[in-house]
Amino acid sequence: MVLLRALVLLLALVVSDVHCLPWFIKVSESQGPGTILQFFSFNCSSHIPTLELLHVQPPTTFFNPPSLTRWQGIYVGEVTLSSSAQLDALVVNHYELQLRFICGNHVMEGPLSVDVQQDPGHIRCAGRFASPGGEIIQVLETVSPGARLYTLLLPGLELQGAQMSITSAQDPPHFPGPFSINRQGWLQAPSQGLKGQAQKSFQLQVSVTFGQNRSCHGMLMVKVLPAPSSQVSFLEQAQNITILENLVPGSKVAQVQARGFDVRYEIVSPVPCPLFSIGRADGVVRTAAPLELTPATKGAAVTRLQVKAFERLRPWASVELDLTVKVRSVNRWPPRCLPELLVTQIPETMPVGTMLNTFTCTDPDSPGSTLDYQLRFHSPPGPASLCLRERVLEVNATLDCDTPGACFQHAASILVLDDGQPLMTTEVPVLVMVTPVNEFSPACVSRTFRVREDAGPHTLLGSVVGSDMDYPHDSIEYHTSGGSATFAVDHLSGEVRLLGSLDYELQRLYRLTVLLTDHSQDQDATCHHSGSCTITIEVEDVNDHAPECEPPFQELTIHTSLGQSVEVTKVLCRVPQEPQRLAFSYSIVGGNSQSRFSLQGAILVHNDLMLAPPWPEQPHTYELLIRVADAGPSIPHLSTTATVIVHLVPWRASTVATSTHRATMPSMMTPLLVTDTEAFWQPEPWFVVMLTMTGALLLLALGWLLNRLLQGLARVLQAPSIPAQALLLNSIQGAERSIEGFMEAPRMEMPQAPSSIMSLHFDGRAQDSRTGRDYLFNTRTGARHWL
């Protein structure tokens, strides 16, 4: 026995190969428990291997777990039938065992297909007939007397010459008559029929004898049913079923249902049907073998089954149904594409319709099949600048980068779908980076700024606002053309500021050319565009020079005429630094007692009309202060004061001719020009009251003091004397030679005159109307000196 097992192992090593997958064996249904189905040999030197039975389809307990033994350094595995194994090709003719072999980290799985073959020499009582409950047969009470009710099918009975007989008692009144069974296994109804035996059951013990002293026993249970009132018909006339090729044997495909009494189902076409089977009682169509679609088994893709439904007791009452089963291949692999990833860079000026790339995809499960391509956008979402035409990715719209967030990067994907089941997809990431192109030149609008000539350095005049259609729109630098030393433009903000000083009288208008240069708007950092505009700067005049009068000091002698106004002089003033300024205002601010003088523009006029008799007979000197201020829009208004000393000689009857003596300051004397800036002051009310009261007291004191002085002066001045005002004028004029000449002449004419008279000076000259002789006279005293 040991030698026999060694020979079996050696044969297994010779005929078995672990790498030949899948394994497919055939076994006769006559094989009993313990039968070795298959040997396997494995090489595993560094680990202890294991061999497992994962599952069996259809599920059964007919197979033992595989065993694994070591023999001469090689592991040999075997699969055997279990003690409960009863193979029957008519019940299940195919089993599939899934095995797994593990050697360390190496794992290998594979199926073992077992085909059960019919054995004509194998005869036994099996199935429900040999079970304790027996085979149940349902017949209608209307069955014909002696009709065939059932056929007992035992394989090989017809070849062995088996004899069948009913051994149980069939005595009345329980039986209407005896049932009979012939050599072909036909069970026939009693000759009296079964009318009136509805709802009754008849148990029949059957003995089957074949060969020499070989027999088996079984039982048949006949149930009588009432006659049906309807005919057999299918609920559905035709069915089209689609299944996948990976269904295991025994899987449910469809279920057909028919109306009728005790309906049975069978496949009548094709016969035989190796791929499908149908349950006789429930009408469930199941797979009977693997449905793997290969080029050699393409015919299995579509199978047309013709199913027959009939009543068990009336087989002639039947109907047929066409059932089409389509086997669809299982989709295992997604499409494969080239390229697997697309990353590209294009400029924003890329024309519409430009091809970016062509995608080539294939389906490993079905080479040459048609694939579906879909373009999906991620950032920005929604269709925009790219499109997919068949397998070609193209530019769909203008790639404009001149608005915020318009482009720079487009993230999308190409979704490729096959037409298999289940649906398999492949996604190809696409990243298109759009680079900006500097297309436009910056520009700005010409502007005019105004600035006062007294503005200080760093004064902000305004800003040059540049614009650029390229994004970012404010990437502009500002420069001045020619390098102006008076003005400067900020490179980043475009602010125009003053650097030096301005003079309205020297230059009133400036034109500044501002250059604009863009940057950071192109992939090429050296690509720039430029533009320019002209800025006009107008200098506003500021009054910074006071008027100057020529001469600033005048001394005049006039003779008054009764009832007439005499033009004394014209005040001539100008601004040397601004010759164009000719508007001035004139006002008498001092010395115009009794309002004897007025101004008509720049002309000083003596008004004699306002004097009432008695007319003054003594000469009088007025020192007038004339304020000259510029009158115009420029501020502040500056002013100067001109001094005019007027010697007024009253009218006399003996005086016919009059003359005016104009005395001016010698050229060697430089007058002092006082520029007076008026300030407004508003005192508190209490201060005004106190000042008024103090002023009133002061005026009263001065009035009393002046009255005492005038009384004393009247007593002293009984004789003519030189006025104090004349002495003041002589000291200011400083004309010593002229005064000495005038003083010597009276000494020669009037030696008898007092010393006070001799000190007079003659400031007028006239001609006597009667004698025609010239003479000099003093405008204050009226003294004459004949020539």
C-alpha positions in Angstrom: 0.0 0.0 0.0 2.8 2.4 0.8 4.5 1.5 -2.5 1.3 2.2 -4.3 1.0 5.7 -2.6 4.6 6.5 -3.6 3.9 5.6 -7.1 0.8 7.9 -7.1 2.9 10.8 -5.7 5.6 10.2 -8.3 2.9 10.3 -11.0 1.5 13.5 -9.5 5.0 15.1 -9.7 5.3 14.0 -13.3 1.9 15.1 -14.6 1.2 18.1 -12.3 2.5 21.6 -12.7 1.6 24.4 -10.3 2.0 27.0 -12.9 -0.7 25.5 -15.2 -3.7 27.6 -14.3 -6.6 27.0 -14.3 -6.9 23.3 -13.5 -9.7 21.4 -15.2 -10.5 17.8 -14.4 -13.3 15.3 -15.2 -14.7 12.8 -12.7 -17.3 10.1 -13.0 -20.5 10.3 -11.0 -19.7 6.8 -9.8 -16.8 8.0 -7.7 -17.4 7.7 -4.0 -16.0 9.3 -0.8 -12.2 9.4 -0.5 -11.6 9.6 -4.2 -8.5 11.6 -5.0 -9.5 14.2 -7.6 -6.2 16.1 -8.3 -2.5 16.3 -7.2 -0.4 19.5 -6.9 3.3 19.9 -6.5 4.9 23.0 -5.0 8.4 24.3 -4.4 8.8 26.1 -1.1 12.2 25.7 0.6 12.4 28.5 3.1 8.9 28.5 4.6 6.1 26.1 5.6 3.5 26.4 2.9 -0.3 26.2 3.2 -3.0 25.1 0.8 -6.6 26.3 1.4 -10.0 25.7 -0.2 -11.6 29.1 -0.3 -15.1 28.3 -1.6 -17.0 25.9 -3.9 -19.6 26.9 -6.5 -22.3 25.8 -6.3 -22.0 25.4 -2.5 -21.6 21.7 -1.4 -19.9 19.6 1.2 -18.8 16.9 -1.3 -15.1 18.0 -1.2 -12.6 17.7 1.7 -10.1 20.5 2.5 -7.0 19.9 0.5 -4.0 18.2 2.2 -0.3 19.1 1.8 2.5 16.6 2.4 6.3 16.9 1.9 8.0 14.3 -0.2 11.7 14.4 -1.2 11.9 18.2 -0.7 8.7 18.9 -2.7 5.3 19.6 -1.3 2.4 17.6 -2.8 -1.2 18.6 -2.3 -4.3 16.6 -3.1 -8.1 17.2 -3.2 -10.4 14.3 -2.3 -14.2 13.7 -2.1 -15.8 13.9 1.4 -17.8 11.1 3.1 -21.0 12.8 2.1 -20.2 13.0 -1.6 -22.9 11.7 -3.9 -22.1 12.9 -7.4 -25.0 13.0 -9.8 -24.5 14.5 -13.3 -28.2 14.9 -13.7 -28.4 17.2 -10.7 -25.1 19.2 -11.0 -22.6 18.5 -13.7 -20.0 21.1 -12.8 -18.2 22.3 -9.7 -15.6 25.1 -9.3 -13.2 25.0 -6.4 -11.1 28.1 -5.6 -7.7 27.2 -4.1 -5.0 29.4 -2.5 -1.4 28.4 -2.0 0.8 30.5 0.4 4.6 30.2 0.6 6.0 33.0 2.9 5.1 36.3 1.1 4.2 34.5 -2.1 0.5 34.0 -2.6 -1.1 32.2 -5.6 -4.8 31.6 -6.2 -6.5 29.5 -8.9 -9.7 27.7 -9.7 -10.1 23.9 -10.0 -13.0 23.1 -12.3 -14.6 19.6 -11.7 -16.8 18.3 -14.5 -19.2 15.4 -13.4 -19.6 12.8 -16.1 -22.5 10.4 -16.4 -21.7 6.7 -15.8 -24.1 4.4 -17.7 -23.0 1.5 -15.5 -23.8 3.2 -12.3 -27.3 2.3 -11.1 -28.9 3.2 -7.8 -32.0 4.4 -6.3 -31.4 8.0 -5.6 -33.0 11.3 -5.4 -36.4 11.9 -3.8 -37.6 8.5 -4.9 -35.2 6.9 -2.4 -35.8 9.5 0.3 -38.0 8.8 3.3 -40.7 11.1 2.0 -40.6 9.7 -1.5 -41.3 11.4 -4.8 -44.5 13.4 -4.7 -46.7 13.1 -7.8 -49.7 15.5 -8.2 -52.4 14.5 -10.6 -55.8 15.8 -11.5 -58.9 13.8 -10.7 -59.9 14.1 -14.3 -56.9 12.0 -15.4 -57.9 9.3 -17.9 -58.1 5.7 -16.6 -54.8 3.9 -17.1 -53.0 7.2 -18.1 -49.3 7.5 -17.5 -48.9 9.6 -14.4 -45.1 9.5 -13.8 -41.9 8.1 -15.2 -39.4 6.7 -12.8 -36.0 7.5 -14.3 -33.1 5.5 -12.9 -29.9 5.6 -15.1 -29.1 2.3 -16.6 -32.3 0.5 -15.7 -33.1 -0.1 -19.3 -29.7 -1.6 -19.9 -29.8 -3.9 -16.8 -33.3 -5.2 -17.5 -34.6 -3.9 -14.2 -38.0 -5.1 -12.9 -40.3 -2.7 -11.0 -43.3 -3.5 -8.9 -45.6 -1.9 -6.3 -45.2 -3.9 -3.1 -47.6 -1.9 -0.8 -51.3 -2.9 -0.4 -53.9 -1.2 -2.5 -57.1 -2.6 -1.0 -60.4 -0.8 -1.2 -62.0 1.4 0.1 -58.8 3.4 0.4 -57.9 2.8 -3.2 -60.3 3.2 -6.1 -58.3 0.6 -7.9 -54.7 -0.6 -8.1 -51.9 1.6 -9.6 -49.5 -0.2 -11.9 -45.8 0.3 -13.0 -44.2 -1.3 -16.1 -40.6 -2.1 -17.0 -40.1 1.4 -18.5 -40.9 3.0 -15.1 -44.3 4.3 -16.2 -46.7 4.7 -13.3 -50.3 4.3 -14.6 -53.6 5.3 -13.1 -56.1 2.7 -11.9 -58.4 1.4 -14.6 -61.4 2.9 -12.6 -59.8 6.4 -12.9 -59.5 8.9 -10.0 -62.8 10.7 -10.4 -64.0 11.7 -7.0 -60.7 11.1 -5.3 -59.7 14.8 -5.1 -57.7 15.9 -2.1 -56.6 12.3 -1.4 -53.1 10.9 -1.3 -52.0 7.4 -2.2 -48.6 6.0 -0.9 -47.0 3.4 -3.1 -43.9 1.3 -2.1 -41.9 0.5 -5.3 -39.3 -2.3 -5.5 -36.6 -2.2 -8.2 -34.8 -5.4 -8.9 -31.9 -5.7 -11.4 -29.1 -8.2 -11.9 -28.6 -11.0 -9.6 -30.1 -10.3 -6.2 -29.6 -6.5 -6.5 -32.5 -4.3 -5.7 -33.4 -1.0 -4.2 -36.6 0.4 -2.8 -38.3 3.8 -3.0 -41.7 5.4 -2.5 -44.1 7.3 -4.6 -46.8 9.6 -3.2 -49.7 10.3 -5.5 -51.8 13.4 -4.6 -55.1 13.9 -6.4 -56.0 17.5 -7.2 -59.3 19.0 -8.3 -59.6 19.7 -12.0 -58.3 23.2 -12.9 -60.6 25.8 -14.5 -57.9 27.6 -16.6 -55.3 26.9 -19.3 -51.5 27.2 -19.1 -50.1 30.7 -20.1 -46.9 32.7 -19.4 -47.2 36.1 -17.6 -44.7 37.5 -20.1 -44.6 36.6 -23.7 -40.8 37.2 -24.3 -37.9 38.2 -22.2 -34.4 39.7 -23.0 -31.9 39.2 -20.2 -28.4 40.7 -20.1 -25.9 39.1 -17.7 -22.2 39.5 -17.0 -19.7 36.9 -18.0 -18.3 36.6 -14.4 -21.4 34.9 -13.0 -20.4 31.6 -11.3 -22.3 28.4 -12.2 -25.6 28.1 -10.4 -26.2 31.9 -10.4 -29.7 33.1 -11.1 -30.3 34.5 -14.5 -34.1 34.9 -14.7 -37.4 33.5 -13.5 -40.3 32.6 -15.8 -43.8 32.2 -14.4 -46.9 30.6 -16.0 -50.5 30.3 -15.0 -51.8 26.9 -14.6 -52.2 24.0 -12.2 -49.1 22.3 -10.9 -47.0 23.9 -13.7 -43.6 22.4 -14.6 -40.8 24.0 -16.8 -38.2 22.7 -19.1 -35.8 24.0 -21.8 -36.8 22.5 -25.1 -34.2 24.4 -27.2 -31.3 24.2 -27.5 -30.9 20.5 -26.5 -28.6 19.8 -24.9 -28.1 23.2 -23.1 -24.6 23.2 -21.6 -24.7 26.8 -20.3 -28.1 27.2 -18.6 -30.6 25.1 -16.7 -34.1 25.7 -15.4 -35.8 24.6 -12.2 -38.7 22.4 -13.0 -40.9 23.6 -10.3 -39.9 27.3 -9.8 -38.9 28.3 -13.3 -35.6 29.8 -12.2 -33.1 29.9 -15.0 -29.5 29.4 -13.7 -26.1 29.2 -15.2 -24.7 25.6 -15.5 -21.1 26.4 -16.5 -18.7 29.3 -16.6 -19.5 32.0 -19.1 -16.0 33.3 -19.8 -16.1 35.0 -23.2 -13.0 34.2 -25.2 -12.4 34.5 -28.9 -13.1 30.8 -29.1 -16.5 31.2 -27.3 -18.0 34.3 -28.9 -21.1 32.3 -29.7 -22.0 32.3 -26.0 -22.5 36.0 -26.1 -26.2 35.6 -27.1 -28.2 32.5 -26.3 -31.8 32.0 -27.3 -33.7 29.7 -25.0 -37.1 28.2 -25.7 -38.8 27.4 -22.4 -41.8 25.1 -22.1 -44.4 25.3 -19.3 -46.9 22.5 -18.8 -49.1 21.0 -16.2 -47.5 18.0 -14.6 -50.6 15.9 -14.7 -51.5 17.1 -18.2 -48.3 17.4 -20.2 -50.2 18.1 -23.3 -51.5 21.4 -21.7 -48.3 23.5 -22.4 -47.1 26.8 -23.7 -43.6 27.9 -24.9 -41.7 31.1 -24.2 -38.6 32.6 -26.0 -35.9 33.8 -23.6 -32.9 35.7 -25.0 -29.8 35.8 -22.7 -27.0 38.2 -23.7 -23.7 37.7 -22.0 -21.7 40.9 -21.6 -18.0 40.9 -21.1 -16.9 42.2 -17.7 -14.9 45.5 -17.8 -11.8 44.9 -15.7 -9.4 47.7 -16.9 -9.8 51.4 -17.3 -8.7 53.1 -20.6 -5.0 53.9 -20.9 -4.1 57.3 -22.3 -1.0 59.0 -23.7 0.0 61.4 -22.4 -1.0 60.6 -18.8 -0.5 64.2 -17.7 -0.5 67.4 -19.8 1.3 70.5 -18.5 1.8 73.3 -21.0 2.5 77.0 -21.1 1.1 79.3 -23.7 1.1 83.2 -24.2 -2.1 85.1 -23.9 -1.9 86.1 -27.6 -2.3 82.5 -28.7 -4.8 82.5 -31.6 -8.2 80.8 -31.2 -8.2 77.3 -32.6 -4.6 76.6 -31.8 -4.1 72.9 -31.1 -2.5 72.2 -27.7 -2.3 68.4 -27.7 -3.9 65.2 -29.0 -4.9 62.4 -26.6 -4.6 58.8 -27.6 -6.5 56.3 -25.4 -7.2 52.6 -25.7 -9.3 50.1 -23.8 -7.3 47.0 -22.7 -10.6 45.0 -22.3 -11.8 45.8 -25.8 -9.1 47.0 -28.2 -10.4 49.2 -31.0 -13.6 50.1 -29.1 -15.0 53.6 -29.2 -14.2 55.8 -26.2 -15.9 58.9 -24.9 -13.9 62.0 -24.1 -15.2 64.8 -21.8 -13.5 68.0 -20.8 -14.0 69.1 -17.2 -12.9 72.4 -15.8 -11.7 72.9 -12.2 -10.1 76.4 -12.0 -11.7 78.5 -13.2 -15.0 76.5 -13.2 -17.1 76.4 -16.3 -16.2 76.3 -20.0 -14.0 79.2 -21.0 -10.8 79.4 -22.9 -10.3 75.7 -23.8 -12.3 73.1 -25.7 -12.0 69.5 -26.7 -12.9 68.4 -30.2 -12.9 64.6 -30.4 -9.4 63.9 -29.0 -7.8 67.3 -29.7 -7.5 70.0 -27.0 -7.7 73.5 -28.5 -7.8 77.2 -27.6 -11.5 78.1 -27.5 -11.5 81.9 -26.8 -9.2 84.8 -26.5 -6.8 84.4 -23.6 -7.1 87.8 -22.0 -4.9 88.4 -19.0 -5.7 92.1 -18.7 -8.4 91.8 -16.1 -7.9 90.5 -12.5 -8.2 86.7 -12.3 -8.9 86.3 -16.0 -6.3 83.7 -16.7 -2.7 82.8 -15.7 -3.7 79.2 -15.0 -6.4 76.8 -16.2 -6.8 73.5 -14.4 -8.9 70.9 -16.1 -9.1 67.2 -16.8 -9.9 64.9 -19.7 -12.4 62.2 -18.6 -12.2 59.1 -20.8 -15.0 56.6 -20.5 -15.4 53.1 -22.1 -18.7 51.3 -22.9 -18.1 48.3 -20.7 -19.9 47.1 -17.6 -19.1 48.3 -15.0 -18.2 51.6 -16.5 -14.5 52.3 -16.2 -13.0 55.8 -16.5 -9.6 57.4 -16.7 -8.9 61.0 -15.9 -6.0 62.8 -17.5 -5.0 66.0 -15.5 -4.5 69.1 -17.7 -2.7 72.2 -16.5 -2.5 75.1 -19.0 -0.5 78.1 -17.7 -1.2 81.4 -19.6 1.7 83.8 -19.5 1.0 87.6 -19.9 2.3 89.5 -22.9 3.0 93.2 -22.7 0.8 94.4 -25.6 0.0 98.0 -24.8 1.9 101.2 -24.0 1.1 103.2 -20.9 -0.6 106.6 -21.3 -1.6 109.6 -19.2 -3.7 112.7 -19.7 -2.0 116.1 -20.0 -2.9 118.3 -17.0 -2.3 121.8 -15.7 -1.2 122.5 -12.2 -1.1 125.9 -10.5 1.3 126.9 -7.8 2.0 130.1 -5.9 5.3 131.6 -6.5 6.0 131.7 -2.7 5.5 127.9 -2.4 8.3 126.2 -0.5 10.3 123.1 -1.5 8.6 119.7 -1.6 5.2 121.3 -2.1 2.9 118.8 -3.8 1.5 120.2 -7.0 -0.6 117.2 -8.1 -0.3 113.7 -9.4 0.2 112.3 -12.9 -2.2 109.4 -13.3 -1.0 106.8 -15.7 -3.1 103.9 -17.1 -2.1 100.7 -18.9 -4.5 98.2 -20.5 -2.1 95.4 -19.5 -2.6 93.8 -16.1 -1.6 94.9 -13.5 -2.7 98.3 -14.6 -0.6 100.2 -12.1 2.8 98.7 -12.9 4.1 102.1 -14.1 7.2 104.1 -13.3 7.3 107.9 -13.9 10.3 109.9 -15.0 10.9 113.5 -16.2 12.5 114.2 -19.5 15.6 116.5 -19.4 16.1 116.2 -15.7 14.3 119.3 -14.5 16.0 121.0 -11.4 12.8 122.8 -10.4 10.3 120.0 -10.4 10.5 116.2 -9.6 8.1 113.3 -10.3 7.9 110.4 -7.8 8.8 107.2 -9.7 6.0 105.1 -8.2 3.1 107.4 -7.3 3.5 110.0 -10.1 3.3 112.9 -7.6 4.8 116.2 -8.9 6.6 118.2 -6.3 8.5 121.5 -6.2 12.3 121.3 -5.7 13.5 124.9 -6.0 12.1 128.4 -5.7 9.7 130.2 -8.2 9.6 133.8 -9.3 6.5 134.9 -11.2 8.4 137.9 -12.6 11.1 135.7 -14.1 9.0 132.7 -15.5 5.3 132.2 -15.3 4.9 129.0 -17.2 6.7 125.6 -17.1 6.1 122.6 -19.4 7.2 119.3 -18.0 7.4 116.1 -20.1 6.6 113.0 -18.0 7.8 109.6 -19.3 5.9 106.5 -18.3 7.4 103.0 -18.5 5.5 99.8 -17.6 7.0 96.7 -16.0 6.1 93.3 -14.7 3.6 92.7 -17.5 5.4 90.2 -19.6 7.0 86.8 -19.2 10.1 88.5 -20.5 11.3 90.9 -17.7 13.1 93.0 -20.3 10.0 93.8 -22.4 8.8 97.3 -21.7 6.6 99.9 -23.3 6.7 103.6 -22.7 4.5 106.7 -23.2 4.5 110.3 -22.3 2.4 113.3 -21.6 3.0 117.0 -21.0 2.3 118.7 -17.6 1.8 122.4 -17.6 2.6 124.3 -14.4 1.3 127.9 -14.1 3.0 130.1 -11.5 0.5 132.3 -9.6 1.6 135.8 -8.8 2.1 136.7 -5.2 2.5 140.3 -4.2 5.9 140.4 -2.7 7.2 143.9 -3.7 5.9 147.2 -2.2 5.5 150.2 -4.5 8.2 152.8 -4.7 7.5 156.5 -5.4 9.8 158.9 -7.3 10.6 161.0 -5.6 9.7 159.7 -2.2 9.9 163.2 -0.7 8.6 166.5 -2.2 8.6 170.1 -0.9 6.3 172.5 -2.8 5.1 176.1 -2.5 1.8 177.2 -3.9 -0.3 180.3 -3.9 -3.9 179.9 -3.2 -6.6 181.6 -5.4 -9.9 182.6 -4.2 -12.6 180.0 -4.9 -10.3 177.7 -6.9 -8.7 174.3 -6.5 -5.1 174.1 -7.2 -3.3 171.0 -8.4 -0.3 170.6 -6.2 1.6 167.6 -7.6 1.2 164.1 -9.0 2.6 161.2 -7.0 4.4 158.9 -9.3 4.9 155.4 -8.0 5.7 152.0 -9.5 7.0 148.6 -8.7 10.4 148.2 -10.3 10.3 144.4 -10.1 6.9 144.3 -11.7 6.6 147.0 -14.3 3.3 145.6 -15.5 1.6 146.4 -12.2 0.1 149.9 -12.6 -3.0 149.8 -10.4 -2.5 151.7 -7.1 -4.7 153.2 -4.5 -3.8 156.6 -2.9 -4.9 158.0 0.4 -3.8 160.8 2.7 -3.0 159.3 6.1 -1.4 162.3 7.9 -1.0 166.1 8.0 -4.2 167.0 6.2 -5.6 169.3 8.9 -8.9 171.0 8.1 -9.1 168.7 5.1 -7.5 171.3 2.8 -6.1 168.6 0.5 -7.6 165.8 -1.4 -6.5 163.2 -3.9 -7.8 162.6 -7.3 -6.2 159.4 -8.2 -2.4 160.1 -8.0 -2.9 163.9 -8.2 -2.8 166.0 -4.9 -5.2 168.9 -5.1 -5.6 171.9 -2.7 -9.2 172.7 -2.2 -9.7 176.5 -1.5 -13.5 176.4 -1.9 -14.0 175.0 1.5 -12.5 178.1 3.2 -14.8 180.8 4.4 -13.9 184.3 5.2 -11.9 185.8 6.8 -9.2 184.3 4.5 -6.0 183.4 6.1 -3.3 186.0 5.5 -0.3 184.1 6.9 1.5 181.4 4.9 1.2 177.9 6.3 3.1 174.7 5.8 1.6 171.2 5.6 3.5 168.0 5.8 1.3 165.4 4.1 1.8 161.7 4.3 0.3 159.9 1.3 -0.1 156.1 1.5 0.3 154.3 -1.8 -0.9 150.7 -1.9 -1.1 148.3 -4.8 -4.6 147.6 -5.9 -5.2 144.3 -7.6 -6.1 140.6 -7.1 -2.7 139.7 -5.7 -2.5 139.4 -1.9 -1.2 140.6 0.5 -1.6 144.3 -0.5 1.7 146.1 0.2 2.0 149.9 0.6 4.5 152.7 1.0 4.3 156.3 2.2 5.3 159.3 0.2 6.0 162.6 2.1 4.8 165.9 0.5 5.6 169.2 2.2 3.4 172.0 0.9 4.1 175.7 1.7 0.7 177.4 1.2 0.9 181.2 0.5 -2.5 183.0 0.9 -3.9 185.2 -1.9 -3.1 189.0 -1.8 -4.3 191.9 -3.9 -0.9 193.1 -4.8 0.2 189.7 -5.9 -0.6 189.1 -9.5 1.8 186.5 -10.6 2.1 183.2 -8.8 4.6 180.6 -8.9 5.2 177.2 -7.5 8.5 176.2 -6.1 9.2 172.5 -6.0 11.9 171.3 -3.7 13.1 167.8 -3.8 15.5 165.8 -1.8 19.1 166.0 -3.2 20.1 162.9 -5.1 22.8 162.2 -2.5 20.2 161.6 0.1 18.5 158.2 0.2 15.0 158.3 1.5 13.8 155.7 4.0 10.9 153.7 2.6 8.7 152.3 5.3 6.5 149.3 4.4 3.5 149.2 6.7 1.6 146.0 7.2 -1.8 146.6 8.7 -3.0 144.2 11.3 -6.5 143.9 12.6 -7.0 144.0 16.4 -10.2 143.7 18.2 -9.8 144.5 21.9 -12.0 143.4 24.7 -15.0 145.7 25.5 -13.7 146.6 29.0 -10.4 147.6 27.5 -12.2 149.9 25.0 -14.0 151.7 27.8 -10.9 152.2 29.9 -9.0 153.4 26.8 -11.7 155.9 26.0 -11.9 157.3 29.5 -8.1 157.6 29.6 -8.0 159.3 26.2 -10.6 161.8 27.3 -8.7 162.8 30.4 -5.5 163.0 28.3 -7.2 165.3 25.8 -8.4 167.6 28.5 -4.9 167.8 30.0 -3.4 168.5 26.6 -6.0 171.1 25.8 -5.3 173.0 28.9 -1.6 172.8 28.4 -1.9 174.0 24.8 -4.0 176.9 25.8 -1.4 178.1 28.3 1.4 177.7 25.6 -0.6 179.6 23.0 -1.2 182.5 25.4 2.5 182.7 26.2 3.5 182.4 22.5 1.1 185.2 21.5 2.9 187.6 23.9 6.3 186.7 22.7 5.5 186.8 19.0 4.6 190.4 18.7 7.1 190.9 15.8 7.5 188.6 12.7 9.7 185.6 13.3 10.8 182.5 11.5 8.2 179.7 11.9 9.4 176.6 13.6 8.1 174.6 10.6 10.4 176.5 8.2 13.3 175.7 10.5 12.3 172.0 10.4 12.1 172.1 6.6 15.5 173.8 6.3 17.0 171.1 8.5 15.5 168.3 6.4 16.2 169.8 3.0 19.9 170.5 3.9 20.4 173.0 1.1 22.9 175.3 2.8 24.0 177.2 -0.3 20.6 178.0 -1.4 19.6 179.3 2.0 22.8 181.4 2.4 22.1 183.0 -1.0 18.6 183.9 -0.1 19.8 185.3 3.3 22.5 187.6 1.8 20.0 189.4 -0.5 17.8 190.8 2.3 20.8 191.9 4.2 21.8 194.1 1.2 18.3 195.5 0.6 17.2 195.9 4.2 20.1 196.5 6.4 17.7 198.0 9.0 15.7 194.7 9.3 15.9 192.8 12.5 18.0 189.7 12.7 15.0 187.5 12.7 13.9 188.9 9.3 17.4 188.5 7.9 17.2 184.8 8.7 14.2 184.3 6.4 14.6 182.4 3.1 12.8 183.4 -0.1 11.1 180.3 -1.6 9.2 182.1 -4.4 9.9 184.3 -7.4 7.5 186.7 -9.2 7.3 189.7 -11.6 5.6 193.0 -10.7 2.8 193.7 -13.2 3.3 197.4 -13.2 7.1 197.8 -13.3 8.0 194.5 -14.8 10.7 194.0 -12.2 11.4 190.6 -10.7 11.4 189.9 -7.0 11.8 187.1 -4.5 9.2 186.5 -1.8 8.7 184.4 1.3 5.5 182.4 1.2 5.0 182.5 4.9 5.8 186.1 5.7 5.2 187.8 2.4 8.6 189.5 2.5 10.0 190.5 -0.9 13.5 191.0 -2.3 13.7 193.0 -5.5 16.1 191.9 -8.1 
